Amino acid sequence: MSLNNLCDDLLLKVMSYTRDNKSSYALANSCKYLQNLFSKNGYLKSLKVGGVINNNDIWNFAMMYAKHYRTINYVTISYILDPHVWIPGNWCKNVYLFNCNFTSIIKPGKDNKTEELFITNSRDKKIIIDFANLKKLKNFYINCYDVELLNIEKCTDLKLVRIDLKVKNKILPEFLKKFNN
């Protein structure tokens, strides 16, 4: 039996069970039909950008994310100015933003499937995050100078919260009192 005889929905479901970029790439390139199918629907599981980069790197990241957003589970961005603006559309399941500089409010688009958000920032600046569209968030970790958490009470699935701030005596939202960590 050939994979060409299976319906596209079933093939896309099979792709969803691949665990990493290597295995999804192997499946996507196993025949011409699957190459065409997965080039339209995406196949990458994770994307990473950061360090010493040029403008083409971040632009390519945004283009790859837009192409593979249906299948991407992990995004790691480091050392980028306002990394959240380079994640087009809906955010993926796990978003890691390491040592980035934030000059604007972090406000993801609607209908996100983000379950884990991890942010570190070594600059002495306040980070403002609007959680209104992160309703599925389960784990949240932030290490920064200061933070403002807008609409965090909308994250009804939140199970783990870790907030490490350099500023002292910060009053956090009342909603977070149930997370004694």
N, C-alpha and C positions, 0 to 999 in steps of 0.2 A: 504494500500500500504506500502511496506517495503522499507527502504532506500537502501537495497541491490539491488533493481531493477533499481536504478538510475545509470547513467554512472558516472565514477570516476571524470571526468572533472566538472560535475555539483556539485558533492559532495565537491570537492575542492573549487569551487566558493562559495558554502554555507559556508564553513569554513572561507573564507576570510571576511565574514560579522560579524563574532564573534568579540567582542570588547576586551576581556581580557583573561588571561590564564585560569581563572575559567570556563568561558563559553566554550572556545575551548576544554578544557580538558573534560568537561561534554559531549560534542558532540563526541569527539574522543573515549570516553570510553562507548558509549551507546550500542555498539554491537561489536562482534568479527570482523566482516567485516570492520567496521570503524576503529577499533584499528589497524588492519593490514595496511589499506590504509594510515592513518595519521601517523603511525610510520615510514612509508617510505617517506612521503612527508612533515612531520612536522605539528605542530599545535600551538606551543607556540607563543604568541604575544609580549612578552617582556622578557628580561633577565637582571639580575642585579648581580653584583659581586663587592666586595670591603670590606673595613674596615680591621679588623685583619683576615687575611686568610692564608692558607697554600698553597703549590704548587698544591695540588690536587684540590682546589677550582677553581683556574684559568684554570687548565687543563680541569676540568669538564665544565667550562663555554665555553671554545673553542670547546669542543666536542658537547655540546648542541647547540651552535650557528651553527656549521657545519650541524647538523641534522635538525634544524628548520629554516634555513636561508630564506626559501621561504615565511614563514609566520610571521617572527619577524618584528615588526614595531619599537620597542624601545629597546635600549641597554643603560644601565647605568653602568659605571665602575668608581670606586673611590679608591684612595690610592694604585694604582698599578704602577709599573715601566713599562714604555712604553706600555700603554694599547692598542694602535692601532695595535700592532703586534699580539694581542690575538683575533682580530676579523678576522677570516679567510674568504677569498674570498671577495664577494661584501658586502659593508656596508649596513645596513638597513636604513629605512626612517629617524629615529631620533636617534642621537648618543650623549650621555652625558658623558663627561669625567671630573670627579670632583677630584681636588687635587691630580692629578697623576703627576709622575715625568717623564719628556720626555728627553731621551738622544739621540734619533734618529729622523730623519725627519718624520713627519706625512705625509704619502703618501698612501692613500687608493688604492686598486686595481681598475681595469677598470670597467666600466658599473655599477656604484653605483647608488642607488636610494635615496641617502641621501638628505633630504630636510632641515634638521635642525642639526646644529653642535654647541654644547655648551661645552666650555672648560674653566676650572678654574685651576690655578696652583699658589701655594703660594711660590714657590721657586724662588730665584733670578737668574734665568737662561733664556736664550732666547729659545723660541719655534719656530721651523721652520715647516711651513705647506705648502705642495704642493697641490694646488687645481685643478690640471690638470684633475683629474678623479672625481671631484665633480661638474659636470656641472649642475646638477639638484638642487643644493643648493639654498634654498630660504631665510633661516634665519641663521645668523652666530653671535655667541657671544663668546668673549674670554676675560678673566680676568687673566692677568699674568704680569710678570716683563717686558718682551720684546718679540716681535714677528716679524717674517719675513714671509710675505705672498707671496708665489710664485704662479704665474699663476692664481691669483684671478680674473683676467679679463675674464677668461673662464667660470665663474659662471654667465651666462647671465640671469638666473631667479632670481638672488639675489634681495630681497626686503627689508630686514632688516639686518643692520650690527651694532653691538655694540662692540667697542674695548675699554677696560679699561686697561691701561698700567701703571706700576709703574715708568718706565723710562720716563724722561721728554724730550720734543722736538723731538719726534720720527717723522720721515718723512715717511708717509704711501704712498702706491701706488696711482698714479693719478686717477685710476679707482674709488677709494673710495670717491672722492670729491662730487659725486652726493648724497651721504648718509650723509647729514648734521646732524648727531646725535652724 
